[in-house]
Amino acid sequence: MTGGHGRGRPKGAFATTVEDVRSGRPKGASPTTVEDVRSGRPKGASPTTVEDVRSGRPKGASPTTVEDVRSGRPKGASPTTVEDARSGRPKGASPTTVEDALQGVLALTRAVLIICLTAVSASAGERYALIVTGASGGPQYAKQYDSWRSSFVNTLRDSWNYPDDHVYVLAEKESDGVALSTRENVRRVLGELRAKATKDDVVLVLLIGHGTGLDSDEAKFNLVGPDLSAAEWADLLRPIAGRLVFVDTASGSFPFLERLSARGRIVITADENAQQQFETVFPGFFVKAFNDESADLDKRGRVSVWEAFVYASDGVQRWFEEKNQLATERAVLDDNGDGIGREADGPGTDGLLAQVTYVQPDRPIIETGDTELTGLMRRRVELENELEALRARKPTMDPDEYETALEKILLEIAQIDRRVRSKS
């Protein structure tokens, strides 16, 4: 996890021991209680609530909006950067929250174990991807589409080690490992994914190219030869088990969001309405997000679907501003099944599922040669996933319910860490 080693200690401090790194206390300091270590509060300080400790707000302060609650910023404050907005920390400040300190603990322990032990494949769900670049309509478009597709496929195969039979690539021209992007091949691939994918898997479908149509049933993505309508895509995708991430980056893509939206599914389109029919730049920024550390807003070591969406949306906005042009595309994301969607900086309840969904595979489980130790590590990964899911649900939960659930997860992680250290 990127930058995890220093999160738990004050900026510039050098911890003499691993325990000092994990606790975040100054060298030689001896906290009175374990709770003081976890909370990060001065000896004897008694915060009003656990939530006050985590949010960083003064005792008794009540944030006005849900966004203020999430970000931790004062009422009316305007964060300088997108990252500051989400983290809630002041401009340039190093994060010091309990959850940031926890991430330092997780990263440090994981780093030590990875160095000492041999990794085996993860027990979590598999990842599958179908990448399609359709009929280009001209050499200038073909070159750009090929570049975006190749870049993303290289990330899947080379950086993330997707097995060859987990990546399907369709394009305007056949080549090694690339089939024609025809209607028949789309049907064939989706048929294979129906047979392979289970409920625990993540299935990504990424479309890059041109789209046509204003109606949610008749809108199409342009393939080589006869096209498939949004309604036909919906029928083909419906039987696939697992969590579907469908990203249509083409012009005129919004009708696909209306047609494909469903609970437990993430749908992203480059356009916010059917009238936006211009060529899009969204796909270039979306693909780039997975190789740019700045897209990892929560600094957990990998980019979620939500973070890639935010990164790409911001990139599109800046692209038009730099050209002094009015934006002709505004991407939207739907993951609550209502078929409406929201922009990255707009209101709405979408985004909770996307925040805890990753195209990058889960970290590998460690094979230790010790059955009990391996079991502890597997449980630890499960708890980290539960922690991310809990954070995403926080805005919809009762505060007391959230605090109780968070304390339970943190306590079990701490107990596992102690047992792992005793065996290492």
TORKOL-4160 file (C-alpha; in steps of 0.2 Angstrom, whole numbers, padded with zeros to 4 digits, m for minus):
424
<pt num="1" X="0000" Y="0000" Z="0000"/>
<pt num="2" X="0008" Y="0016" Z="m0006"/>
<pt num="3" X="0015" Y="0027" Z="0008"/>
<pt num="4" X="0009" Y="0017" Z="0022"/>
<pt num="5" X="0025" Y="0016" Z="0033"/>
<pt num="6" X="0024" Y="0034" Z="0038"/>
<pt num="7" X="0006" Y="0037" Z="0041"/>
<pt num="8" X="0005" Y="0032" Z="0060"/>
<pt num="9" X="0019" Y="0045" Z="0066"/>
<pt num="10" X="0021" Y="0064" Z="0066"/>
<pt num="11" X="0029" Y="0071" Z="0051"/>
<pt num="12" X="0048" Y="0069" Z="0052"/>
<pt num="13" X="0048" Y="0058" Z="0067"/>
<pt num="14" X="0058" Y="0042" Z="0066"/>
<pt num="15" X="0052" Y="0027" Z="0076"/>
<pt num="16" X="0065" Y="0016" Z="0084"/>
<pt num="17" X="0054" Y="0001" Z="0084"/>
<pt num="18" X="0041" Y="m0007" Z="0073"/>
<pt num="19" X="0029" Y="m0004" Z="0088"/>
<pt num="20" X="0032" Y="0015" Z="0088"/>
<pt num="21" X="0029" Y="0015" Z="0069"/>
<pt num="22" X="0012" Y="0006" Z="0072"/>
<pt num="23" X="0006" Y="0016" Z="0087"/>
<pt num="24" X="0011" Y="0033" Z="0080"/>
<pt num="25" X="0018" Y="0039" Z="0097"/>
<pt num="26" X="0034" Y="0048" Z="0099"/>
<pt num="27" X="0050" Y="0039" Z="0102"/>
<pt num="28" X="0051" Y="0032" Z="0120"/>
<pt num="29" X="0033" Y="0038" Z="0124"/>
<pt num="30" X="0023" Y="0026" Z="0134"/>
<pt num="31" X="0004" Y="0027" Z="0131"/>
<pt num="32" X="m0007" Y="0025" Z="0147"/>
<pt num="33" X="m0020" Y="0014" Z="0138"/>
<pt num="34" X="m0022" Y="0004" Z="0122"/>
<pt num="35" X="m0036" Y="0015" Z="0118"/>
<pt num="36" X="m0025" Y="0031" Z="0118"/>
<pt num="37" X="m0014" Y="0022" Z="0106"/>
<pt num="38" X="m0028" Y="0018" Z="0094"/>
<pt num="39" X="m0036" Y="0035" Z="0096"/>
<pt num="40" X="m0021" Y="0046" Z="0094"/>
<pt num="41" X="m0027" Y="0058" Z="0108"/>
<pt num="42" X="m0016" Y="0065" Z="0122"/>
<pt num="43" X="m0014" Y="0055" Z="0138"/>
<pt num="44" X="m0030" Y="0059" Z="0148"/>
<pt num="45" X="m0039" Y="0068" Z="0135"/>
<pt num="46" X="m0057" Y="0062" Z="0134"/>
<pt num="47" X="m0066" Y="0065" Z="0117"/>
<pt num="48" X="m0085" Y="0067" Z="0117"/>
<pt num="49" X="m0087" Y="0053" Z="0105"/>
<pt num="50" X="m0078" Y="0041" Z="0094"/>
<pt num="51" X="m0084" Y="0050" Z="0079"/>
<pt num="52" X="m0077" Y="0066" Z="0085"/>
<pt num="53" X="m0060" Y="0058" Z="0086"/>
<pt num="54" X="m0061" Y="0051" Z="0068"/>
<pt num="55" X="m0069" Y="0066" Z="0060"/>
<pt num="56" X="m0056" Y="0078" Z="0068"/>
<pt num="57" X="m0070" Y="0091" Z="0072"/>
<pt num="58" X="m0070" Y="0101" Z="0088"/>
<pt num="59" X="m0080" Y="0094" Z="0103"/>
<pt num="60" X="m0098" Y="0098" Z="0100"/>
<pt num="61" X="m0096" Y="0104" Z="0082"/>
<pt num="62" X="m0110" Y="0098" Z="0070"/>
<pt num="63" X="m0106" Y="0098" Z="0051"/>
<pt num="64" X="m0120" Y="0105" Z="0041"/>
<pt num="65" X="m0120" Y="0093" Z="0026"/>
<pt num="66" X="m0117" Y="0075" Z="0023"/>
<pt num="67" X="m0102" Y="0081" Z="0012"/>
<pt num="68" X="m0095" Y="0091" Z="0027"/>
<pt num="69" X="m0097" Y="0075" Z="0038"/>
<pt num="70" X="m0087" Y="0065" Z="0025"/>
<pt num="71" X="m0073" Y="0077" Z="0022"/>
<pt num="72" X="m0071" Y="0084" Z="0039"/>
<pt num="73" X="m0069" Y="0102" Z="0033"/>
<pt num="74" X="m0077" Y="0117" Z="0042"/>
<pt num="75" X="m0094" Y="0123" Z="0036"/>
<pt num="76" X="m0092" Y="0133" Z="0019"/>
<pt num="77" X="m0074" Y="0129" Z="0018"/>
<pt num="78" X="m0068" Y="0125" Z="0000"/>
<pt num="79" X="m0054" Y="0112" Z="m0001"/>
<pt num="80" X="m0039" Y="0116" Z="m0013"/>
<pt num="81" X="m0038" Y="0099" Z="m0021"/>
<pt num="82" X="m0050" Y="0085" Z="m0024"/>
<pt num="83" X="m0039" Y="0074" Z="m0013"/>
<pt num="84" X="m0040" Y="0087" Z="0001"/>
<pt num="85" X="m0059" Y="0087" Z="m0001"/>
<pt num="86" X="m0060" Y="0068" Z="0001"/>
<pt num="87" X="m0048" Y="0067" Z="0015"/>
<pt num="88" X="m0054" Y="0081" Z="0025"/>
<pt num="89" X="m0036" Y="0087" Z="0030"/>
<pt num="90" X="m0030" Y="0105" Z="0028"/>
<pt num="91" X="m0020" Y="0110" Z="0013"/>
<pt num="92" X="m0003" Y="0102" Z="0014"/>
<pt num="93" X="m0006" Y="0093" Z="0030"/>
<pt num="94" X="m0001" Y="0075" Z="0033"/>
<pt num="95" X="m0016" Y="0065" Z="0038"/>
<pt num="96" X="m0016" Y="0060" Z="0056"/>
<pt num="97" X="m0033" Y="0051" Z="0058"/>
<pt num="98" X="m0036" Y="0034" Z="0067"/>
<pt num="99" X="m0040" Y="0027" Z="0050"/>
<pt num="100" X="m0025" Y="0034" Z="0042"/>
<pt num="101" X="m0014" Y="0027" Z="0056"/>
<pt num="102" X="m0023" Y="0010" Z="0054"/>
<pt num="103" X="m0018" Y="0010" Z="0036"/>
<pt num="104" X="0000" Y="0013" Z="0041"/>
<pt num="105" X="m0001" Y="m0002" Z="0052"/>
<pt num="106" X="m0009" Y="m0013" Z="0039"/>
<pt num="107" X="0004" Y="m0008" Z="0026"/>
<pt num="108" X="0019" Y="m0011" Z="0038"/>
<pt num="109" X="0014" Y="m0028" Z="0043"/>
<pt num="110" X="0010" Y="m0033" Z="0026"/>
<pt num="111" X="0026" Y="m0027" Z="0019"/>
<pt num="112" X="0036" Y="m0037" Z="0033"/>
<pt num="113" X="0026" Y="m0053" Z="0029"/>
<pt num="114" X="0028" Y="m0051" Z="0010"/>
<pt num="115" X="0047" Y="m0050" Z="0012"/>
<pt num="116" X="0047" Y="m0065" Z="0023"/>
<pt num="117" X="0035" Y="m0076" Z="0015"/>
<pt num="118" X="0030" Y="m0083" Z="m0002"/>
<pt num="119" X="0013" Y="m0078" Z="m0010"/>
<pt num="120" X="0000" Y="m0089" Z="m0018"/>
<pt num="121" X="m0016" Y="m0084" Z="m0027"/>
<pt num="122" X="m0029" Y="m0075" Z="m0018"/>
<pt num="123" X="m0045" Y="m0084" Z="m0012"/>
<pt num="124" X="m0055" Y="m0069" Z="m0016"/>
<pt num="125" X="m0065" Y="m0068" Z="m0032"/>
<pt num="126" X="m0058" Y="m0068" Z="m0050"/>
<pt num="127" X="m0057" Y="m0053" Z="m0061"/>
<pt num="128" X="m0062" Y="m0054" Z="m0080"/>
<pt num="129" X="m0062" Y="m0040" Z="m0093"/>
<pt num="130" X="m0069" Y="m0038" Z="m0110"/>
<pt num="131" X="m0061" Y="m0023" Z="m0119"/>
<pt num="132" X="m0069" Y="m0018" Z="m0136"/>
<pt num="133" X="m0064" Y="m0005" Z="m0148"/>
<pt num="134" X="m0077" Y="m0003" Z="m0162"/>
<pt num="135" X="m0078" Y="0003" Z="m0179"/>
<pt num="136" X="m0067" Y="0019" Z="m0179"/>
<pt num="137" X="m0073" Y="0029" Z="m0194"/>
<pt num="138" X="m0056" Y="0035" Z="m0199"/>
<pt num="139" X="m0038" Y="0032" Z="m0197"/>
<pt num="140" X="m0036" Y="0046" Z="m0184"/>
<pt num="141" X="m0049" Y="0038" Z="m0173"/>
<pt num="142" X="m0042" Y="0021" Z="m0176"/>
<pt num="143" X="m0025" Y="0026" Z="m0170"/>
<pt num="144" X="m0031" Y="0034" Z="m0154"/>
<pt num="145" X="m0043" Y="0019" Z="m0150"/>
<pt num="146" X="m0029" Y="0007" Z="m0153"/>
<pt num="147" X="m0018" Y="0017" Z="m0141"/>
<pt num="148" X="m0030" Y="0017" Z="m0127"/>
<pt num="149" X="m0035" Y="m0001" Z="m0129"/>
<pt num="150" X="m0017" Y="m0007" Z="m0129"/>
<pt num="151" X="m0012" Y="0003" Z="m0114"/>
<pt num="152" X="m0026" Y="m0004" Z="m0103"/>
<pt num="153" X="m0024" Y="m0022" Z="m0109"/>
<pt num="154" X="m0005" Y="m0020" Z="m0105"/>
<pt num="155" X="m0010" Y="m0014" Z="m0087"/>
<pt num="156" X="m0022" Y="m0029" Z="m0085"/>
<pt num="157" X="m0009" Y="m0042" Z="m0092"/>
<pt num="158" X="0008" Y="m0035" Z="m0087"/>
<pt num="159" X="0005" Y="m0025" Z="m0071"/>
<pt num="160" X="m0009" Y="m0035" Z="m0063"/>
<pt num="161" X="m0005" Y="m0052" Z="m0070"/>
<pt num="162" X="m0023" Y="m0056" Z="m0077"/>
<pt num="163" X="m0022" Y="m0073" Z="m0085"/>
<pt num="164" X="m0024" Y="m0074" Z="m0104"/>
<pt num="165" X="m0041" Y="m0083" Z="m0102"/>
<pt num="166" X="m0047" Y="m0069" Z="m0091"/>
<pt num="167" X="m0044" Y="m0055" Z="m0104"/>
<pt num="168" X="m0055" Y="m0054" Z="m0120"/>
<pt num="169" X="m0050" Y="m0041" Z="m0133"/>
<pt num="170" X="m0060" Y="m0036" Z="m0148"/>
<pt num="171" X="m0055" Y="m0023" Z="m0161"/>
<pt num="172" X="m0058" Y="m0016" Z="m0178"/>
<pt num="173" X="m0043" Y="m0027" Z="m0185"/>
<pt num="174" X="m0038" Y="m0044" Z="m0180"/>
<pt num="175" X="m0020" Y="m0047" Z="m0172"/>
<pt num="176" X="m0012" Y="m0058" Z="m0160"/>
<pt num="177" X="m0023" Y="m0060" Z="m0145"/>
<pt num="178" X="m0036" Y="m0048" Z="m0153"/>
<pt num="179" X="m0052" Y="m0054" Z="m0162"/>
<pt num="180" X="m0063" Y="m0043" Z="m0173"/>
<pt num="181" X="m0076" Y="m0033" Z="m0164"/>
<pt num="182" X="m0091" Y="m0040" Z="m0172"/>
<pt num="183" X="m0108" Y="m0044" Z="m0165"/>
<pt num="184" X="m0105" Y="m0063" Z="m0166"/>
<pt num="185" X="m0089" Y="m0061" Z="m0156"/>
<pt num="186" X="m0097" Y="m0050" Z="m0143"/>
<pt num="187" X="m0110" Y="m0064" Z="m0141"/>
<pt num="188" X="m0097" Y="m0078" Z="m0140"/>
<pt num="189" X="m0087" Y="m0069" Z="m0127"/>
<pt num="190" X="m0101" Y="m0064" Z="m0116"/>
<pt num="191" X="m0107" Y="m0082" Z="m0117"/>
<pt num="192" X="m0090" Y="m0088" Z="m0111"/>
<pt num="193" X="m0091" Y="m0076" Z="m0096"/>
<pt num="194" X="m0108" Y="m0082" Z="m0092"/>
<pt num="195" X="m0100" Y="m0100" Z="m0090"/>
<pt num="196" X="m0085" Y="m0094" Z="m0080"/>
<pt num="197" X="m0090" Y="m0080" Z="m0069"/>
<pt num="198" X="m0096" Y="m0083" Z="m0051"/>
<pt num="199" X="m0105" Y="m0072" Z="m0039"/>
<pt num="200" X="m0089" Y="m0067" Z="m0031"/>
<pt num="201" X="m0081" Y="m0062" Z="m0047"/>
<pt num="202" X="m0079" Y="m0044" Z="m0054"/>
<pt num="203" X="m0082" Y="m0043" Z="m0073"/>
<pt num="204" X="m0077" Y="m0027" Z="m0082"/>
<pt num="205" X="m0084" Y="m0022" Z="m0100"/>
<pt num="206" X="m0075" Y="m0007" Z="m0107"/>
<pt num="207" X="m0082" Y="0000" Z="m0124"/>
<pt num="208" X="m0071" Y="0013" Z="m0133"/>
<pt num="209" X="m0077" Y="0020" Z="m0150"/>
<pt num="210" X="m0093" Y="0028" Z="m0157"/>
<pt num="211" X="m0111" Y="0027" Z="m0152"/>
<pt num="212" X="m0127" Y="0032" Z="m0160"/>
<pt num="213" X="m0146" Y="0034" Z="m0155"/>
<pt num="214" X="m0156" Y="0044" Z="m0143"/>
<pt num="215" X="m0167" Y="0030" Z="m0136"/>
<pt num="216" X="m0162" Y="0018" Z="m0122"/>
<pt num="217" X="m0168" Y="0003" Z="m0132"/>
<pt num="218" X="m0162" Y="0008" Z="m0149"/>
<pt num="219" X="m0145" Y="0017" Z="m0144"/>
<pt num="220" X="m0130" Y="0007" Z="m0151"/>
<pt num="221" X="m0112" Y="0005" Z="m0149"/>
<pt num="222" X="m0104" Y="0004" Z="m0167"/>
<pt num="223" X="m0096" Y="m0013" Z="m0170"/>
<pt num="224" X="m0088" Y="m0020" Z="m0186"/>
<pt num="225" X="m0103" Y="m0025" Z="m0196"/>
<pt num="226" X="m0121" Y="m0025" Z="m0188"/>
<pt num="227" X="m0122" Y="m0017" Z="m0171"/>
<pt num="228" X="m0129" Y="m0022" Z="m0155"/>
<pt num="229" X="m0142" Y="m0011" Z="m0147"/>
<pt num="230" X="m0142" Y="m0006" Z="m0128"/>
<pt num="231" X="m0157" Y="m0018" Z="m0126"/>
<pt num="232" X="m0147" Y="m0032" Z="m0134"/>
<pt num="233" X="m0132" Y="m0028" Z="m0123"/>
<pt num="234" X="m0144" Y="m0029" Z="m0108"/>
<pt num="235" X="m0150" Y="m0046" Z="m0113"/>
<pt num="236" X="m0133" Y="m0053" Z="m0115"/>
<pt num="237" X="m0126" Y="m0046" Z="m0099"/>
<pt num="238" X="m0141" Y="m0051" Z="m0088"/>
<pt num="239" X="m0136" Y="m0069" Z="m0085"/>
<pt num="240" X="m0118" Y="m0065" Z="m0080"/>
<pt num="241" X="m0115" Y="m0068" Z="m0061"/>
<pt num="242" X="m0104" Y="m0057" Z="m0051"/>
<pt num="243" X="m0102" Y="m0039" Z="m0050"/>
<pt num="244" X="m0103" Y="m0031" Z="m0067"/>
<pt num="245" X="m0093" Y="m0015" Z="m0071"/>
<pt num="246" X="m0100" Y="m0008" Z="m0088"/>
<pt num="247" X="m0090" Y="0007" Z="m0095"/>
<pt num="248" X="m0096" Y="0014" Z="m0111"/>
<pt num="249" X="m0085" Y="0028" Z="m0116"/>
<pt num="250" X="m0092" Y="0032" Z="m0133"/>
<pt num="251" X="m0102" Y="0046" Z="m0139"/>
<pt num="252" X="m0121" Y="0045" Z="m0136"/>
<pt num="253" X="m0118" Y="0033" Z="m0122"/>
<pt num="254" X="m0130" Y="0039" Z="m0109"/>
<pt num="255" X="m0145" Y="0028" Z="m0115"/>
<pt num="256" X="m0134" Y="0013" Z="m0110"/>
<pt num="257" X="m0134" Y="0019" Z="m0092"/>
<pt num="258" X="m0153" Y="0020" Z="m0092"/>
<pt num="259" X="m0155" Y="0002" Z="m0100"/>
<pt num="260" X="m0142" Y="m0007" Z="m0090"/>
<pt num="261" X="m0144" Y="0000" Z="m0073"/>
<pt num="262" X="m0147" Y="m0013" Z="m0060"/>
<pt num="263" X="m0143" Y="m0016" Z="m0041"/>
<pt num="264" X="m0126" Y="m0023" Z="m0038"/>
<pt num="265" X="m0120" Y="m0017" Z="m0055"/>
<pt num="266" X="m0109" Y="m0001" Z="m0059"/>
<pt num="267" X="m0113" Y="0008" Z="m0075"/>
<pt num="268" X="m0102" Y="0022" Z="m0081"/>
<pt num="269" X="m0106" Y="0032" Z="m0097"/>
<pt num="270" X="m0096" Y="0047" Z="m0105"/>
<pt num="271" X="m0111" Y="0057" Z="m0107"/>
<pt num="272" X="m0125" Y="0063" Z="m0095"/>
<pt num="273" X="m0139" Y="0064" Z="m0108"/>
<pt num="274" X="m0143" Y="0057" Z="m0125"/>
<pt num="275" X="m0141" Y="0073" Z="m0134"/>
<pt num="276" X="m0122" Y="0073" Z="m0131"/>
<pt num="277" X="m0116" Y="0065" Z="m0147"/>
<pt num="278" X="m0099" Y="0072" Z="m0149"/>
<pt num="279" X="m0082" Y="0062" Z="m0149"/>
<pt num="280" X="m0077" Y="0059" Z="m0132"/>
<pt num="281" X="m0060" Y="0061" Z="m0123"/>
<pt num="282" X="m0066" Y="0052" Z="m0107"/>
<pt num="283" X="m0058" Y="0035" Z="m0111"/>
<pt num="284" X="m0041" Y="0042" Z="m0112"/>
<pt num="285" X="m0042" Y="0049" Z="m0094"/>
<pt num="286" X="m0051" Y="0033" Z="m0088"/>
<pt num="287" X="m0037" Y="0022" Z="m0094"/>
<pt num="288" X="m0024" Y="0033" Z="m0087"/>
<pt num="289" X="m0031" Y="0033" Z="m0070"/>
<pt num="290" X="m0025" Y="0015" Z="m0066"/>
<pt num="291" X="m0007" Y="0020" Z="m0069"/>
<pt num="292" X="m0007" Y="0037" Z="m0060"/>
<pt num="293" X="m0004" Y="0037" Z="m0041"/>
<pt num="294" X="m0013" Y="0053" Z="m0040"/>
<pt num="295" X="m0029" Y="0044" Z="m0044"/>
<pt num="296" X="m0028" Y="0034" Z="m0028"/>
<pt num="297" X="m0036" Y="0047" Z="m0018"/>
<pt num="298" X="m0037" Y="0037" Z="m0002"/>
<pt num="299" X="m0019" Y="0031" Z="m0003"/>
<pt num="300" X="m0024" Y="0013" Z="m0001"/>
<pt num="301" X="m0012" Y="0007" Z="m0014"/>
<pt num="302" X="m0024" Y="0004" Z="m0029"/>
<pt num="303" X="m0037" Y="0014" Z="m0038"/>
<pt num="304" X="m0056" Y="0010" Z="m0036"/>
<pt num="305" X="m0069" Y="0011" Z="m0050"/>
<pt num="306" X="m0075" Y="0027" Z="m0041"/>
<pt num="307" X="m0058" Y="0035" Z="m0040"/>
<pt num="308" X="m0055" Y="0031" Z="m0059"/>
<pt num="309" X="m0072" Y="0039" Z="m0063"/>
<pt num="310" X="m0067" Y="0055" Z="m0052"/>
<pt num="311" X="m0050" Y="0056" Z="m0060"/>
<pt num="312" X="m0057" Y="0054" Z="m0078"/>
<pt num="313" X="m0071" Y="0067" Z="m0075"/>
<pt num="314" X="m0058" Y="0080" Z="m0068"/>
<pt num="315" X="m0047" Y="0076" Z="m0083"/>
<pt num="316" X="m0061" Y="0080" Z="m0095"/>
<pt num="317" X="m0065" Y="0096" Z="m0087"/>
<pt num="318" X="m0047" Y="0102" Z="m0087"/>
<pt num="319" X="m0045" Y="0097" Z="m0105"/>
<pt num="320" X="m0060" Y="0108" Z="m0111"/>
<pt num="321" X="m0054" Y="0122" Z="m0100"/>
<pt num="322" X="m0037" Y="0122" Z="m0107"/>
<pt num="323" X="m0044" Y="0123" Z="m0124"/>
<pt num="324" X="m0056" Y="0137" Z="m0119"/>
<pt num="325" X="m0071" Y="0127" Z="m0125"/>
<pt num="326" X="m0088" Y="0123" Z="m0117"/>
<pt num="327" X="m0088" Y="0104" Z="m0112"/>
<pt num="328" X="m0098" Y="0093" Z="m0124"/>
<pt num="329" X="m0097" Y="0078" Z="m0112"/>
<pt num="330" X="m0100" Y="0075" Z="m0094"/>
<pt num="331" X="m0098" Y="0057" Z="m0087"/>
<pt num="332" X="m0110" Y="0050" Z="m0075"/>
<pt num="333" X="m0110" Y="0034" Z="m0064"/>
<pt num="334" X="m0124" Y="0023" Z="m0058"/>
<pt num="335" X="m0122" Y="0010" Z="m0045"/>
<pt num="336" X="m0138" Y="0010" Z="m0035"/>
<pt num="337" X="m0149" Y="0004" Z="m0049"/>
<pt num="338" X="m0161" Y="0019" Z="m0051"/>
<pt num="339" X="m0155" Y="0023" Z="m0069"/>
<pt num="340" X="m0151" Y="0041" Z="m0065"/>
<pt num="341" X="m0133" Y="0042" Z="m0061"/>
<pt num="342" X="m0123" Y="0056" Z="m0054"/>
<pt num="343" X="m0108" Y="0066" Z="m0060"/>
<pt num="344" X="m0092" Y="0065" Z="m0050"/>
<pt num="345" X="m0094" Y="0082" Z="m0042"/>
<pt num="346" X="m0113" Y="0082" Z="m0042"/>
<pt num="347" X="m0126" Y="0077" Z="m0029"/>
<pt num="348" X="m0133" Y="0059" Z="m0028"/>
<pt num="349" X="m0132" Y="0043" Z="m0018"/>
<pt num="350" X="m0122" Y="0034" Z="m0032"/>
<pt num="351" X="m0104" Y="0029" Z="m0029"/>
<pt num="352" X="m0105" Y="0018" Z="m0013"/>
<pt num="353" X="m0102" Y="0002" Z="m0023"/>
<pt num="354" X="m0090" Y="0009" Z="m0034"/>
<pt num="355" X="m0079" Y="0015" Z="m0020"/>
<pt num="356" X="m0076" Y="m0003" Z="m0014"/>
<pt num="357" X="m0075" Y="m0011" Z="m0031"/>
<pt num="358" X="m0058" Y="m0013" Z="m0039"/>
<pt num="359" X="m0053" Y="m0019" Z="m0057"/>
<pt num="360" X="m0035" Y="m0023" Z="m0050"/>
<pt num="361" X="m0035" Y="m0040" Z="m0042"/>
<pt num="362" X="m0035" Y="m0042" Z="m0023"/>
<pt num="363" X="m0018" Y="m0043" Z="m0014"/>
<pt num="364" X="m0012" Y="m0061" Z="m0014"/>
<pt num="365" X="m0014" Y="m0072" Z="0002"/>
<pt num="366" X="0002" Y="m0077" Z="0010"/>
<pt num="367" X="0007" Y="m0095" Z="0010"/>
<pt num="368" X="0017" Y="m0097" Z="0026"/>
<pt num="369" X="0019" Y="m0116" Z="0029"/>
<pt num="370" X="0009" Y="m0113" Z="0045"/>
<pt num="371" X="m0009" Y="m0117" Z="0044"/>
<pt num="372" X="m0014" Y="m0106" Z="0058"/>
<pt num="373" X="m0004" Y="m0091" Z="0052"/>
<pt num="374" X="m0010" Y="m0093" Z="0034"/>
<pt num="375" X="m0028" Y="m0093" Z="0041"/>
<pt num="376" X="m0025" Y="m0077" Z="0051"/>
<pt num="377" X="m0018" Y="m0069" Z="0035"/>
<pt num="378" X="m0034" Y="m0074" Z="0025"/>
<pt num="379" X="m0045" Y="m0067" Z="0039"/>
<pt num="380" X="m0035" Y="m0051" Z="0039"/>
<pt num="381" X="m0038" Y="m0048" Z="0020"/>
<pt num="382" X="m0057" Y="m0052" Z="0023"/>
<pt num="383" X="m0057" Y="m0039" Z="0037"/>
<pt num="384" X="m0049" Y="m0026" Z="0026"/>
<pt num="385" X="m0062" Y="m0028" Z="0013"/>
<pt num="386" X="m0075" Y="m0027" Z="0027"/>
<pt num="387" X="m0067" Y="m0011" Z="0033"/>
<pt num="388" X="m0068" Y="m0003" Z="0015"/>
<pt num="389" X="m0086" Y="m0008" Z="0013"/>
<pt num="390" X="m0091" Y="m0001" Z="0030"/>
<pt num="391" X="m0083" Y="0016" Z="0026"/>
<pt num="392" X="m0092" Y="0017" Z="0010"/>
<pt num="393" X="m0109" Y="0013" Z="0019"/>
<pt num="394" X="m0105" Y="0026" Z="0033"/>
<pt num="395" X="m0116" Y="0040" Z="0025"/>
<pt num="396" X="m0131" Y="0029" Z="0026"/>
<pt num="397" X="m0128" Y="0022" Z="0043"/>
<pt num="398" X="m0134" Y="0027" Z="0060"/>
<pt num="399" X="m0118" Y="0035" Z="0069"/>
<pt num="400" X="m0119" Y="0023" Z="0084"/>
<pt num="401" X="m0121" Y="0008" Z="0072"/>
<pt num="402" X="m0106" Y="0013" Z="0062"/>
<pt num="403" X="m0095" Y="0016" Z="0077"/>
<pt num="404" X="m0099" Y="m0001" Z="0084"/>
<pt num="405" X="m0096" Y="m0010" Z="0068"/>
<pt num="406" X="m0079" Y="0000" Z="0065"/>
<pt num="407" X="m0073" Y="m0004" Z="0083"/>
<pt num="408" X="m0077" Y="m0022" Z="0081"/>
<pt num="409" X="m0067" Y="m0023" Z="0065"/>
<pt num="410" X="m0052" Y="m0013" Z="0071"/>
<pt num="411" X="m0051" Y="m0024" Z="0087"/>
<pt num="412" X="m0051" Y="m0040" Z="0077"/>
<pt num="413" X="m0037" Y="m0033" Z="0066"/>
<pt num="414" X="m0027" Y="m0028" Z="0081"/>
<pt num="415" X="m0029" Y="m0045" Z="0089"/>
<pt num="416" X="m0023" Y="m0054" Z="0072"/>
<pt num="417" X="m0008" Y="m0042" Z="0071"/>
<pt num="418" X="m0003" Y="m0047" Z="0089"/>
<pt num="419" X="m0004" Y="m0066" Z="0085"/>
<pt num="420" X="0005" Y="m0064" Z="0068"/>
<pt num="421" X="0019" Y="m0054" Z="0076"/>
<pt num="422" X="0021" Y="m0068" Z="0089"/>
<pt num="423" X="0023" Y="m0081" Z="0075"/>
<pt num="424" X="0034" Y="m0070" Z="0064"/>
